[in-house]
Amino acid sequence: MLKNFFLTCSGVDKNLIENCSNGEQNKYVGIGATVFFTAVMATIAGSYALYAVFDNLYVAIFFGLIWGLLLFNLDRFIVSTIKKSDSKLKELLQATPRIILAIIIAVVISKPLELKLFEKEINQVLLTEKNQMTLDNKIQIAQQFTAEIEKINSEISSLKAEILSKENETIALYETYIAEAEGRIGTQKLGKGPVYQEKREKHDTSLIALSQLKKESSEKIHNKETAVASLVSNQKLLETKSQPIISNFDGLMASINALGQLPALPSLFIFLLFLAIETSPIIAKLLASKGEYDYKLEENESAIKTWVQQQMHQREQMLQADISIDHKVYRDIREDEELYSYKQKMARELMKLQAASFYKKQQKML
């Protein structure tokens, strides 16, 4: 039963292979097994590849089975249509389309498996890229707020500097009237005289102005500090909103790009492995020598071709004979006087009817 199944997988003519030797049958059993197990491997690899893309087990298995059946049918068709001949180049040319397709399939299938095999190394590359993207993102976002924050902080510094300047001025006035009272400067008289009172009034006026300035500036500084805090909050909010986008930067294309940054030799070996699997049915058929089954198949095809050519030749001869007979029959009819007189009479009657009809139409028009 298993032998019969593998013979079916090889695409051979069962009526011919049954009359061949066991060695010849075993050769095609091996080819059929190669076709079958290649389809099984394609199903597994295709299912995983689709699972890596869609992240759905049932969808991956379903389409993986379809993928495997498609390649099974394709390999079986190509293996069965490669005719063994004395020229290996001719056989290779027949298999060239399937080999090209195998290269494409090997690339498509090997990439998801490479992503799984080198998952840890890829994650390390992606982590480095994410960290760099996070830093770049913060710099870009900060550029949107830095100018405004610096402008407001400069205004706050100006207000504080104005207050400090007024405080220094007030302190200086205080020191002046105290020194006047102690007789260290000015009139150098101890006690609170007119000059002392004048300087005291200047200090008190400056102190009131300082108090008013602090009150007004304090409100302005508070508003500006609130504005700065709001800008900083918006900056952090924007960073927080954009961070999930960076964190999710681990899709299929990002992983493939990260894989491209790893050493190429391991990926090459995996690709060659899948290429060997995909081309194994064709290679098995190309390596197989021309045997008993191939000669019998060639004989049957030659017999059918000869029979078809004979049938076509006979039909062509019959056609030529019919044409010759028709020519002779119509030539004899052309020489028949009775038929000529009859057709002449009918033509005359027809022309009379046409003339009468034309005459009636002219009468109606007049």
KANOR-V399815 format. One record per residue. RES is the residue in one letter. PHI is phi as a letter, one per 30 degrees, with the letter a starting at -180 (NA if undefined). NEAR is the number of other ideal C-beta (glycine too) atoms within 10 Angstrom. D_LAST is the distance of its C-alpha to the last C-alpha in Angstrom with 1 decimal. Layout:
res = <RES | RES>
phi = <PHI | PHI>
near = <NEAR | NEAR>
d_last = <D_LAST | D_LAST>
//
This chain:
res = <M | L | K | N | F | F | L | T | C | S | G | V | D | K | N | L | I | E | N | C | S | N | G | E | Q | N | K | Y | V | G | I | G | A | T | V | F | F | T | A | V | M | A | T | I | A | G | S | Y | A | L | Y | A | V | F | D | N | L | Y | V | A | I | F | F | G | L | I | W | G | L | L | L | F | N | L | D | R | F | I | V | S | T | I | K | K | S | D | S | K | L | K | E | L | L | Q | A | T | P | R | I | I | L | A | I | I | I | A | V | V | I | S | K | P | L | E | L | K | L | F | E | K | E | I | N | Q | V | L | L | T | E | K | N | Q | M | T | L | D | N | K | I | Q | I | A | Q | Q | F | T | A | E | I | E | K | I | N | S | E | I | S | S | L | K | A | E | I | L | S | K | E | N | E | T | I | A | L | Y | E | T | Y | I | A | E | A | E | G | R | I | G | T | Q | K | L | G | K | G | P | V | Y | Q | E | K | R | E | K | H | D | T | S | L | I | A | L | S | Q | L | K | K | E | S | S | E | K | I | H | N | K | E | T | A | V | A | S | L | V | S | N | Q | K | L | L | E | T | K | S | Q | P | I | I | S | N | F | D | G | L | M | A | S | I | N | A | L | G | Q | L | P | A | L | P | S | L | F | I | F | L | L | F | L | A | I | E | T | S | P | I | I | A | K | L | L | A | S | K | G | E | Y | D | Y | K | L | E | E | N | E | S | A | I | K | T | W | V | Q | Q | Q | M | H | Q | R | E | Q | M | L | Q | A | D | I | S | I | D | H | K | V | Y | R | D | I | R | E | D | E | E | L | Y | S | Y | K | Q | K | M | A | R | E | L | M | K | L | Q | A | A | S | F | Y | K | K | Q | Q | K | M | L>
phi = <NA | d | d | d | d | d | d | d | d | d | i | d | d | d | d | d | d | d | c | c | d | d | d | d | d | d | d | d | d | d | d | d | d | d | d | d | d | d | d | d | d | d | d | d | d | d | d | d | d | d | d | d | d | c | h | b | d | d | d | d | d | d | d | d | d | d | d | d | d | d | d | d | d | d | d | d | d | d | d | d | c | d | d | d | b | d | c | d | d | d | d | d | d | d | d | e | e | d | d | d | d | d | d | d | d | d | d | d | d | d | d | e | d | d | d | d | d | c | d | d | d | d | d | d | d | d | d | d | d | d | d | d | d | d | d | d | d | d | d | d | d | d | d | d | c | e | d | d | d | d | d | d | d | d | d | d | d | d | d | d | d | d | d | d | d | d | d | d | d | d | d | d | d | d | d | d | d | d | d | d | d | d | i | d | b | i | d | h | c | d | k | c | c | e | d | e | d | d | d | d | d | d | d | d | d | d | d | d | d | d | d | d | d | d | d | d | d | d | d | d | d | d | d | d | d | d | d | d | d | d | d | d | d | d | d | d | d | d | d | d | d | d | d | e | d | d | d | d | d | b | d | d | d | d | d | d | d | d | d | d | d | d | e | d | d | e | d | d | d | d | d | d | d | d | d | d | d | d | c | e | d | d | d | d | d | d | d | d | d | d | b | e | d | d | d | d | d | d | d | d | d | d | d | d | d | d | d | d | d | d | d | d | d | d | d | d | d | d | d | d | d | d | d | d | d | d | d | d | d | d | d | d | d | d | c | d | d | d | d | d | d | d | d | d | d | d | d | d | d | d | d | d | d | d | d | d | d | d | d | d | d | d | d | d | d | d>
near = <5 | 8 | 14 | 12 | 13 | 22 | 20 | 14 | 25 | 27 | 21 | 24 | 13 | 9 | 9 | 17 | 20 | 11 | 11 | 18 | 12 | 9 | 9 | 20 | 20 | 12 | 22 | 24 | 21 | 14 | 26 | 25 | 19 | 22 | 29 | 20 | 15 | 23 | 23 | 12 | 17 | 24 | 21 | 14 | 23 | 24 | 21 | 17 | 22 | 21 | 19 | 16 | 14 | 12 | 9 | 12 | 11 | 9 | 14 | 19 | 15 | 13 | 19 | 20 | 14 | 13 | 21 | 21 | 13 | 14 | 23 | 19 | 13 | 18 | 29 | 20 | 13 | 20 | 25 | 16 | 12 | 20 | 13 | 19 | 13 | 7 | 9 | 11 | 8 | 12 | 18 | 13 | 10 | 17 | 20 | 10 | 10 | 21 | 16 | 10 | 16 | 25 | 14 | 10 | 22 | 21 | 12 | 14 | 24 | 24 | 19 | 21 | 18 | 20 | 18 | 13 | 15 | 20 | 12 | 7 | 15 | 22 | 14 | 13 | 18 | 19 | 12 | 12 | 17 | 18 | 11 | 11 | 17 | 15 | 10 | 11 | 16 | 16 | 10 | 12 | 18 | 14 | 9 | 12 | 16 | 13 | 9 | 12 | 16 | 11 | 12 | 17 | 13 | 11 | 15 | 19 | 11 | 11 | 18 | 12 | 10 | 13 | 17 | 10 | 12 | 19 | 15 | 11 | 16 | 20 | 14 | 11 | 19 | 17 | 13 | 17 | 22 | 15 | 15 | 24 | 19 | 13 | 14 | 11 | 14 | 16 | 12 | 10 | 13 | 11 | 10 | 12 | 14 | 8 | 15 | 21 | 13 | 12 | 20 | 18 | 12 | 16 | 19 | 14 | 12 | 19 | 17 | 11 | 13 | 18 | 12 | 11 | 17 | 16 | 9 | 12 | 17 | 12 | 10 | 12 | 17 | 11 | 12 | 17 | 13 | 11 | 15 | 19 | 11 | 10 | 16 | 13 | 10 | 13 | 17 | 13 | 11 | 17 | 16 | 9 | 10 | 16 | 15 | 9 | 10 | 17 | 11 | 10 | 15 | 15 | 11 | 12 | 8 | 16 | 23 | 14 | 14 | 22 | 20 | 10 | 13 | 15 | 9 | 11 | 7 | 14 | 17 | 11 | 10 | 17 | 19 | 12 | 13 | 23 | 18 | 12 | 20 | 26 | 21 | 18 | 32 | 25 | 15 | 20 | 26 | 17 | 9 | 19 | 7 | 13 | 15 | 16 | 22 | 17 | 14 | 17 | 16 | 14 | 11 | 13 | 11 | 10 | 10 | 10 | 10 | 10 | 10 | 10 | 10 | 10 | 10 | 10 | 10 | 10 | 10 | 10 | 10 | 10 | 10 | 10 | 10 | 10 | 10 | 10 | 10 | 10 | 10 | 10 | 9 | 9 | 9 | 9 | 10 | 8 | 8 | 10 | 7 | 7 | 11 | 12 | 10 | 11 | 10 | 9 | 10 | 10 | 10 | 9 | 9 | 10 | 10 | 10 | 9 | 10 | 9 | 10 | 10 | 10 | 9 | 9 | 9 | 9 | 8 | 6 | 6 | 4>
d_last = <96.1 | 96.6 | 96.3 | 93.0 | 91.7 | 92.6 | 90.9 | 87.7 | 88.1 | 88.3 | 84.9 | 86.3 | 85.0 | 87.4 | 87.0 | 88.1 | 90.9 | 92.6 | 93.3 | 94.8 | 98.5 | 100.0 | 100.4 | 96.7 | 95.8 | 98.3 | 96.6 | 93.3 | 95.1 | 96.4 | 93.0 | 91.6 | 94.5 | 93.8 | 90.1 | 91.2 | 94.0 | 91.8 | 89.3 | 92.2 | 93.4 | 89.9 | 89.6 | 92.9 | 92.2 | 88.7 | 89.9 | 92.5 | 90.1 | 87.7 | 90.6 | 91.7 | 88.2 | 87.3 | 90.9 | 89.8 | 91.5 | 89.0 | 86.0 | 87.9 | 88.9 | 85.4 | 83.7 | 86.7 | 86.1 | 82.4 | 83.5 | 86.1 | 83.6 | 81.1 | 83.7 | 85.0 | 81.6 | 81.0 | 84.4 | 84.1 | 80.7 | 81.9 | 85.1 | 83.4 | 80.9 | 83.5 | 84.1 | 87.5 | 87.5 | 90.0 | 88.7 | 89.9 | 87.6 | 84.5 | 85.8 | 86.5 | 83.0 | 81.6 | 83.9 | 83.1 | 80.4 | 82.7 | 85.6 | 83.6 | 82.6 | 86.3 | 87.3 | 84.8 | 86.0 | 89.6 | 89.1 | 87.4 | 89.9 | 93.1 | 92.6 | 93.1 | 96.1 | 97.6 | 97.1 | 99.2 | 101.8 | 102.4 | 101.9 | 105.3 | 104.9 | 101.4 | 102.7 | 105.3 | 102.8 | 100.5 | 103.6 | 104.4 | 100.8 | 100.8 | 104.0 | 102.7 | 99.4 | 101.5 | 103.5 | 100.4 | 98.7 | 101.7 | 101.8 | 98.2 | 98.5 | 101.7 | 100.0 | 97.7 | 100.8 | 103.6 | 102.7 | 102.5 | 105.6 | 107.6 | 106.4 | 107.7 | 110.9 | 111.5 | 111.1 | 113.6 | 116.0 | 115.8 | 116.6 | 119.5 | 120.8 | 120.6 | 122.7 | 125.1 | 125.5 | 126.2 | 128.7 | 130.5 | 130.6 | 132.0 | 134.6 | 135.7 | 136.2 | 138.2 | 140.4 | 140.9 | 142.1 | 144.3 | 145.9 | 146.5 | 148.2 | 150.4 | 151.2 | 149.9 | 147.5 | 146.7 | 149.7 | 151.6 | 153.2 | 153.6 | 152.0 | 148.9 | 148.8 | 146.1 | 144.6 | 144.5 | 142.6 | 140.1 | 139.4 | 139.3 | 136.7 | 134.6 | 134.9 | 134.0 | 131.0 | 129.8 | 130.5 | 128.3 | 125.5 | 125.9 | 125.6 | 122.5 | 121.0 | 121.7 | 120.1 | 116.9 | 116.8 | 117.5 | 114.4 | 112.3 | 113.8 | 113.1 | 109.5 | 109.1 | 110.9 | 108.6 | 105.6 | 107.0 | 107.7 | 104.1 | 102.8 | 105.1 | 104.1 | 100.4 | 101.2 | 102.9 | 100.1 | 97.5 | 99.8 | 100.1 | 96.4 | 95.7 | 98.5 | 96.7 | 94.0 | 96.6 | 98.4 | 95.3 | 94.8 | 95.4 | 91.9 | 90.7 | 89.7 | 93.0 | 95.0 | 93.2 | 93.9 | 97.5 | 97.7 | 96.6 | 99.7 | 102.0 | 103.2 | 100.3 | 102.4 | 102.6 | 98.9 | 98.2 | 100.3 | 98.5 | 95.2 | 96.4 | 97.6 | 94.2 | 92.5 | 94.8 | 94.0 | 90.2 | 90.3 | 92.9 | 90.5 | 88.9 | 92.3 | 93.7 | 90.8 | 91.2 | 95.0 | 94.8 | 95.2 | 92.8 | 94.1 | 93.6 | 90.6 | 88.8 | 89.2 | 88.0 | 85.0 | 84.2 | 84.6 | 82.2 | 79.6 | 80.0 | 79.6 | 76.5 | 75.0 | 75.8 | 74.3 | 71.1 | 70.9 | 71.4 | 68.6 | 66.2 | 67.2 | 66.7 | 63.2 | 62.3 | 63.6 | 61.6 | 58.5 | 59.0 | 59.7 | 56.5 | 54.5 | 56.2 | 55.6 | 51.9 | 51.5 | 53.2 | 51.2 | 47.8 | 49.0 | 50.0 | 46.5 | 44.8 | 46.9 | 45.9 | 43.9 | 43.0 | 41.4 | 39.5 | 38.1 | 37.1 | 35.2 | 33.5 | 32.4 | 31.0 | 29.1 | 27.6 | 26.3 | 25.0 | 23.0 | 21.5 | 20.4 | 18.8 | 16.9 | 15.7 | 14.7 | 12.7 | 10.9 | 10.1 | 8.9 | 6.4 | 5.2 | 5.5 | 3.8 | 0.0>
//
